[in-house]
Amino acid sequence: MVKLEIRKNAYYDSVTLMLISKELKKLDGVKEALVGMGTDLNKEIAHNIGVATPELDGEISANDFFVAVDCEGDAAFDAVLKK
C-alpha cells in the first residue's frame, strides 16, 4: 500500500532528506520510502521506485515537502511519520 503525506510550503535540505529516506527503509513494514521536496526530479524518482500517487502529480509543488511510502499498512506509515 502506498501512502503519501504532503506538507505545503515546508522546506528541508535535500541531503538531509536523502539520509532520512535511507533510514525509513529500515523500519518494519516499510518496503520503499522517499522523502523529498516536490521537484520534478523527485516526482520522477517516486514514479521509478513505485511510491507515486495521483496527489503527488497534482497537488504538490517544488515548495512542498512530501513523504511517500510503500508499506504494509497504517501502523507502518504512522511509524514512518513519527520517525
Buried (B, 14 or more C-beta within 10 A) or exposed (E): EBBBBBEEEEEEEBEEBEEBBEEBBEBEBBBBBBBBBBBEEBBEBBEEBEBBBEEBEEBBEEEBBBBBBBBEEEEBBEBBEEE
